[in-house]
């Protein structure tokens, strides 16, 4: 993605003061926000996915149940959760606690912490689509054609037929679109799915090639920066 993107959030509360302060703070952090007055609205908004942050006013059993639903969902990437609470102790299921009464200062401090966590999570899990066919060798020197379907900081997605065994290390060279030179990749197979889909984690990439990969990914993962330092 070449253009700047923004994190997406849900703000779940019926308290006018909370809505005003937290929404203003989210805007300051360049986070797009959908306000949900009822838990059912948040549940509906989560169906389509793409939510990076949920700020929940923990005022009743429904809001607690929403926390449980988020953690029980089958989504591989869960949103960062900020819980607004009267409790002075940790609340199971939330990443960041925002204590009542909510002020502009406390909201900014907590949401900056949440933003930092979202940024790390985003960079760790970001995958960018490719469709590049290359020749790879496994650790028995067997040659096999593969198609690189996506790549991120930690690994690559492939299509391979026949599927390689879990634990096999595949070695290949890859030219990223727009890059000036090929990079050398050694990646271990960690899962196989239907239709030849294979997931691999990086085992070794030479430092110079790793710089090329990280620079390429950073150009694809530009997140709209907040208006205040984080």
Backbone torsions as a table, in degrees:
resi	resn	phi	psi	omega
1	UNK	NA	118.6	-173.9
2	UNK	-88.6	-34.5	-179.9
3	UNK	-80.7	158.1	-179.6
4	UNK	-65.7	141.7	178.4
5	UNK	-121.5	160.8	-180.0
6	UNK	-120.0	149.3	171.4
7	UNK	-68.1	151.4	-178.8
8	UNK	-112.5	136.6	-178.3
9	UNK	-135.8	158.5	169.3
10	UNK	-115.5	135.1	175.5
11	UNK	-115.6	111.6	-173.0
12	UNK	-109.2	104.5	-178.8
13	UNK	-168.1	157.5	172.8
14	UNK	-118.3	7.9	-178.5
15	UNK	-89.5	115.8	-176.6
16	UNK	-57.2	-39.5	-179.3
17	UNK	-67.2	-42.4	177.6
18	UNK	-62.3	-45.5	-179.8
19	UNK	-60.0	-44.5	-177.9
20	UNK	-65.0	-49.1	-175.2
21	UNK	-69.7	-47.9	-175.7
22	UNK	-69.9	-41.0	179.2
23	UNK	-62.6	-40.6	178.3
24	UNK	-63.1	-40.3	179.9
25	UNK	-67.8	-41.3	177.2
26	UNK	-61.4	-39.4	177.2
27	UNK	-63.3	-40.2	177.7
28	UNK	-59.9	-34.6	-179.9
29	UNK	-87.4	9.6	179.5
30	UNK	59.3	36.0	177.3
31	UNK	-103.9	124.9	178.2
32	UNK	-74.4	138.8	-171.4
33	UNK	-129.8	134.6	169.0
34	UNK	-110.0	121.7	-179.9
35	UNK	-86.4	129.3	179.0
36	UNK	-119.5	115.7	179.8
37	UNK	-78.6	-21.8	-178.6
38	UNK	-129.4	150.6	179.2
39	UNK	-58.8	-37.0	-179.8
40	UNK	-60.0	-34.5	176.8
41	UNK	-64.8	-41.7	178.9
42	UNK	-64.8	-40.8	179.1
43	UNK	-60.5	-41.7	178.6
44	UNK	-66.5	-39.3	-178.6
45	UNK	-68.9	-26.5	-178.1
46	UNK	-79.1	-15.9	-175.7
47	UNK	-61.0	-40.3	-177.4
48	UNK	-77.3	-10.1	179.8
49	UNK	75.8	-169.9	177.8
50	UNK	79.7	11.4	179.3
51	UNK	-94.0	124.4	-178.4
52	UNK	-94.7	-26.8	-173.5
53	UNK	-144.2	137.4	172.4
54	UNK	-126.6	124.3	175.0
55	UNK	-106.3	114.5	-173.3
56	UNK	-116.1	128.0	172.6
57	UNK	-83.5	105.6	-172.9
58	UNK	-83.8	82.5	-174.3
59	UNK	-110.2	-15.7	-175.4
60	UNK	-154.3	179.8	-178.4
61	UNK	-64.4	-31.5	-179.5
62	UNK	-63.1	-41.5	-179.5
63	UNK	-68.6	-36.0	175.8
64	UNK	-65.6	-40.4	178.1
65	UNK	-63.1	-33.3	177.4
66	UNK	-63.0	-40.3	175.7
67	UNK	-57.5	-46.6	-178.4
68	UNK	-62.5	-40.5	-179.7
69	UNK	-62.9	-39.3	-179.3
70	UNK	-61.6	-45.3	-176.6
71	UNK	-75.5	-24.4	178.3
72	UNK	-85.2	-12.3	-177.7
73	UNK	-66.0	156.3	-178.0
74	UNK	-84.0	4.2	-178.2
75	UNK	-63.1	133.6	-179.7
76	UNK	-73.7	-29.0	179.1
77	UNK	-113.5	113.1	-179.7
78	UNK	-91.9	148.2	176.2
79	UNK	-71.6	157.1	169.1
80	UNK	-73.2	137.1	-174.7
81	UNK	-118.5	125.3	172.5
82	UNK	-107.3	124.7	179.0
83	UNK	-107.7	126.3	176.4
84	UNK	-92.5	121.2	-169.6
85	UNK	-148.6	156.1	173.0
86	UNK	-83.3	-16.1	-176.5
87	UNK	-68.7	141.7	176.5
88	UNK	-92.2	4.0	-177.7
89	UNK	-116.5	170.6	179.0
90	UNK	-64.0	148.4	178.6
91	UNK	-114.9	122.4	179.4
92	UNK	-56.8	132.4	175.3
93	UNK	99.0	-6.2	177.5
94	UNK	-112.4	154.5	178.2
95	UNK	-93.3	-36.4	-176.9
96	UNK	-133.8	133.1	179.0
97	UNK	-100.5	129.3	174.9
98	UNK	-113.0	109.8	-173.0
99	UNK	-80.5	145.8	170.0
100	UNK	-81.6	152.0	-6.9
101	UNK	-72.4	142.1	-177.6
102	UNK	-80.3	128.8	175.5
103	UNK	-119.6	167.9	177.3
104	UNK	-59.9	-40.0	-179.0
105	UNK	-67.8	-45.4	-178.0
106	UNK	-68.7	-37.6	178.6
107	UNK	-63.5	-42.1	-179.3
108	UNK	-65.3	-43.0	-179.8
109	UNK	-61.8	-46.9	-178.2
110	UNK	-68.6	-41.7	-176.5
111	UNK	-74.6	-26.6	171.8
112	UNK	-65.0	-39.5	176.9
113	UNK	-63.8	-42.1	178.3
114	UNK	-65.0	-39.4	179.7
115	UNK	-60.9	-44.3	179.8
116	UNK	-60.9	-40.8	178.9
117	UNK	-66.3	-40.2	178.5
118	UNK	-62.3	-40.8	-177.9
119	UNK	-64.5	-44.4	177.9
120	UNK	-63.5	-44.7	-178.6
121	UNK	-63.1	-42.6	-179.7
122	UNK	-62.0	-45.9	-177.7
123	UNK	-69.4	-31.9	179.7
124	UNK	-72.5	-30.3	-173.4
125	UNK	-107.4	-6.8	-176.8
126	UNK	-61.3	134.3	175.9
127	UNK	-130.9	137.6	-177.6
128	UNK	-121.2	130.9	-172.1
129	UNK	-68.0	138.2	172.7
130	UNK	-135.4	169.5	170.2
131	UNK	-151.6	75.1	-173.6
132	UNK	-121.5	124.1	179.0
133	UNK	-93.2	130.3	179.7
134	UNK	-140.8	170.0	174.6
135	UNK	-102.5	131.9	179.5
136	UNK	-121.6	159.2	170.4
137	UNK	-122.7	145.8	176.2
138	UNK	-95.5	-174.7	-174.8
139	UNK	-78.1	7.1	169.4
140	UNK	-109.4	11.8	-178.6
141	UNK	66.6	19.8	175.5
142	UNK	-78.9	131.8	179.6
143	UNK	-86.2	135.4	178.6
144	UNK	-146.3	138.0	174.4
145	UNK	-77.4	136.7	177.8
146	UNK	-134.1	158.6	171.4
147	UNK	-120.4	121.1	177.2
148	UNK	-80.9	117.9	-175.2
149	UNK	-99.7	-26.4	176.7
150	UNK	-160.5	161.8	-178.1
151	UNK	-149.6	149.4	177.9
152	UNK	-147.9	-165.6	-179.0
153	UNK	-67.9	-31.8	-171.7
154	UNK	-104.7	-13.9	-176.5
155	UNK	-179.2	-170.5	-177.4
156	UNK	-135.4	153.9	170.5
157	UNK	-105.0	138.9	-176.3
158	UNK	-130.8	162.4	162.5
159	UNK	-118.4	123.0	-175.5
160	UNK	-139.3	134.2	174.2
161	UNK	-133.8	125.1	-5.3
162	UNK	-72.7	157.9	-177.2
163	UNK	-67.2	136.3	179.8
164	UNK	-75.6	159.2	179.4
165	UNK	-68.8	148.0	173.6
166	UNK	-59.4	133.3	-180.0
167	UNK	98.1	-16.9	177.2
168	UNK	-64.1	144.0	176.5
169	UNK	-105.1	123.2	179.6
170	UNK	-103.5	137.1	179.8
171	UNK	-119.7	131.3	179.6
172	UNK	-159.8	166.6	175.8
173	UNK	-112.9	141.1	-173.0
174	UNK	-135.4	132.3	173.0
175	UNK	-101.2	109.9	178.4
176	UNK	-72.9	142.1	-179.9
177	UNK	-54.9	123.2	178.8
178	UNK	88.2	-10.1	179.7
179	UNK	-76.9	156.8	-174.7
180	UNK	-86.0	-17.5	-177.6
181	UNK	-154.4	161.6	177.7
182	UNK	-72.7	153.9	174.5
183	UNK	-116.2	147.9	179.8
184	UNK	-93.5	129.0	-176.2
185	UNK	-129.3	133.7	167.4
186	UNK	-120.3	122.0	-172.7
187	UNK	-136.4	139.4	-178.9
188	UNK	-96.8	134.4	178.0
189	UNK	-70.7	125.6	179.3
190	UNK	-117.0	-16.9	174.0
191	UNK	-159.3	156.1	173.7
192	UNK	-128.9	144.7	177.5
193	UNK	-128.4	-175.9	178.4
194	UNK	-63.9	158.4	174.4
195	UNK	61.9	29.8	174.2
196	UNK	77.2	12.6	178.7
197	UNK	-75.6	131.9	-176.2
198	UNK	-136.0	137.6	176.9
199	UNK	-111.6	136.7	-177.0
200	UNK	-131.5	147.5	171.4
201	UNK	-105.4	146.7	-179.7
202	UNK	-68.8	136.2	174.1
203	UNK	-104.3	-44.5	-179.5
204	UNK	-154.8	132.2	169.4
205	UNK	-136.7	126.5	179.0
206	UNK	-54.3	146.3	-175.2
207	UNK	-52.4	-43.1	-179.5
208	UNK	-64.0	-41.5	179.6
209	UNK	-69.4	-34.6	177.5
210	UNK	-63.8	-38.2	176.2
211	UNK	-61.8	-40.8	178.8
212	UNK	-62.7	-45.1	179.8
213	UNK	-62.3	-48.0	-177.8
214	UNK	-64.0	-39.8	177.5
215	UNK	-63.3	-41.6	179.7
216	UNK	-63.4	-44.4	-179.1
217	UNK	-65.8	-43.0	-179.6
218	UNK	-59.1	-37.0	177.5
219	UNK	-66.2	-24.8	-180.0
220	UNK	-91.5	-13.7	-173.1
221	UNK	-122.0	50.2	178.1
222	UNK	-80.4	117.7	179.2
223	UNK	-102.4	133.9	179.5
224	UNK	-57.7	122.2	-173.1
225	UNK	-74.9	151.5	177.1
226	UNK	-71.3	162.7	179.8
227	UNK	-82.2	-4.6	178.8
228	UNK	-130.0	154.4	177.8
229	UNK	-62.6	141.3	177.5
230	UNK	-118.0	NA	NA
